[in-house]
Amino acid sequence: MLDENASIEEVQAVFKNDHFATDACGCRVVEASRGHAVCEFDITPGHCNEKGGVMGGAIFTVADLAFAVASNVGEATSVSVSSSIEFMSAARGSKLIATADVDKNGRTLGFYSCLVTDELGTPVARATQTCMHLQGR
């Protein structure tokens, strides 16, 4: 469990172990607090599909990481039980930014929303995510 007052460096050290998001996709945690997180990555050719747009899986990955950070800082260990994503438009910039925020947090379940944009403010995707807090497990 990450303490509610964990520094950004402590949060980054924990989520550096999310190797797919950080190593394969290049995602970075840039903000983290209880119920809130911002993660980003610079778009590279390795993130793109055959049409030249950012692959949906890469977009989902940055949203999923932001959700993981937001739901684990200051909470019991939390795991995803449901995620849904809607792709809104193609990225126009060179970076994707995912901002996750808690909508409602209960003893067992937490409900989150995540908006993915590029650095130009283009809305790329939105996700709704639910986690389960593993109380004493």
C-alpha positions as CSV (number, residue, x, y, z in Angstrom):
1,M,0.0,0.0,0.0
2,L,1.2,3.5,-0.9
3,D,0.7,6.0,1.9
4,E,-1.6,8.9,1.1
5,N,1.4,11.2,1.6
6,A,3.8,9.3,-0.6
7,S,6.1,11.5,-2.7
8,I,5.9,11.3,-6.5
9,E,9.3,9.6,-6.5
10,E,7.9,6.8,-4.1
11,V,4.9,6.4,-6.4
12,Q,7.1,6.2,-9.5
13,A,9.3,3.6,-7.9
14,V,6.4,1.4,-7.1
15,F,4.8,1.7,-10.5
16,K,8.1,1.2,-12.3
17,N,7.3,-2.4,-11.7
18,D,4.4,-2.2,-14.1
19,H,6.8,-3.2,-16.8
20,F,4.3,-3.3,-19.7
21,A,3.2,0.3,-19.1
22,T,6.5,1.8,-18.2
23,D,9.1,-0.3,-20.1
24,A,7.1,-1.4,-23.2
25,C,4.9,1.7,-23.6
26,G,7.1,4.4,-22.0
27,C,4.4,5.6,-19.6
28,R,5.4,7.9,-16.8
29,V,3.5,8.9,-13.6
30,V,3.6,12.7,-13.3
31,E,1.0,13.3,-10.6
32,A,-0.4,11.1,-7.8
33,S,-2.6,11.6,-4.8
34,R,-5.5,9.8,-3.2
35,G,-8.1,9.3,-5.9
36,H,-6.2,11.3,-8.6
37,A,-3.4,10.5,-11.0
38,V,-1.9,11.8,-14.2
39,C,0.2,9.6,-16.5
40,E,1.7,10.3,-19.9
41,F,3.8,9.0,-22.7
42,D,5.5,10.4,-25.8
43,I,4.0,8.9,-29.0
44,T,6.5,6.9,-31.0
45,P,6.1,4.9,-34.1
46,G,6.0,1.8,-31.9
47,H,2.6,3.1,-30.5
48,C,1.0,3.4,-33.9
49,N,-1.3,1.1,-35.9
50,E,-1.2,0.5,-39.7
51,K,-3.1,3.7,-40.3
52,G,-0.5,5.8,-38.5
53,G,-2.8,6.5,-35.5
54,V,-2.1,5.6,-31.9
55,M,-3.1,1.9,-31.2
56,G,-6.1,1.5,-29.0
57,G,-4.1,-0.8,-26.7
58,A,-1.5,2.0,-26.1
59,I,-4.3,4.5,-25.2
60,F,-5.9,2.0,-22.9
61,T,-2.5,1.3,-21.2
62,V,-2.0,4.9,-20.2
63,A,-5.6,5.1,-18.9
64,D,-5.2,1.8,-17.0
65,L,-1.9,3.0,-15.4
66,A,-3.5,6.3,-14.3
67,F,-6.4,4.4,-12.8
68,A,-4.0,2.0,-11.0
69,V,-2.1,4.9,-9.5
70,A,-5.3,6.8,-8.5
71,S,-6.9,3.8,-6.9
72,N,-3.8,2.6,-4.9
73,V,-2.4,5.8,-3.4
74,G,-3.8,6.0,0.2
75,E,-5.9,2.9,-0.2
76,A,-5.7,-0.8,0.5
77,T,-4.2,-2.7,-2.4
78,S,-6.7,-2.3,-5.2
79,V,-7.3,-4.3,-8.4
80,S,-9.3,-3.6,-11.5
81,V,-12.6,-5.5,-11.8
82,S,-14.0,-3.6,-14.8
83,S,-12.9,-1.1,-17.4
84,S,-14.6,0.4,-20.4
85,I,-13.1,2.8,-22.9
86,E,-14.5,5.0,-25.6
87,F,-12.2,6.3,-28.3
88,M,-13.2,9.9,-29.2
89,S,-10.7,11.2,-31.8
90,A,-7.3,10.7,-33.1
91,A,-4.4,12.3,-31.3
92,R,-3.1,15.3,-33.0
93,G,-0.1,16.0,-30.8
94,S,3.0,14.0,-29.8
95,K,2.1,13.0,-26.3
96,L,-0.8,11.3,-24.6
97,I,-1.9,12.4,-21.1
98,A,-4.3,10.3,-18.9
99,T,-6.0,12.0,-16.0
100,A,-7.9,9.6,-13.6
101,D,-10.2,10.8,-10.8
102,V,-12.3,9.0,-8.3
103,D,-16.1,9.4,-8.8
104,K,-17.1,7.4,-5.7
105,N,-15.0,5.4,-3.3
106,G,-16.5,2.8,-1.0
107,R,-15.2,0.3,1.5
108,T,-15.0,-2.5,-1.2
109,L,-15.4,-0.8,-4.6
110,G,-14.1,2.4,-6.1
111,F,-15.4,4.0,-9.3
112,Y,-13.2,6.1,-11.5
113,S,-13.2,8.2,-14.7
114,C,-10.2,8.8,-16.9
115,L,-9.8,11.3,-19.7
116,V,-7.0,10.8,-22.2
117,T,-6.0,13.8,-24.2
118,D,-3.0,14.9,-26.2
119,E,-0.9,17.8,-25.1
120,L,-2.9,20.1,-27.4
121,G,-6.1,19.3,-25.4
122,T,-7.6,17.0,-28.0
123,P,-9.9,14.5,-26.3
124,V,-8.7,11.1,-27.4
125,A,-10.6,8.7,-25.1
126,R,-12.5,8.4,-21.9
127,A,-12.6,5.4,-19.7
128,T,-14.8,4.3,-16.7
129,Q,-13.1,1.9,-14.3
130,T,-14.1,0.0,-11.2
131,C,-11.7,-1.4,-8.6
132,M,-12.0,-3.7,-5.7
133,H,-10.1,-2.8,-2.5
134,L,-8.5,-6.0,-1.1
135,Q,-9.2,-5.5,2.6
136,G,-6.6,-7.4,4.5
137,R,-5.9,-9.9,1.7
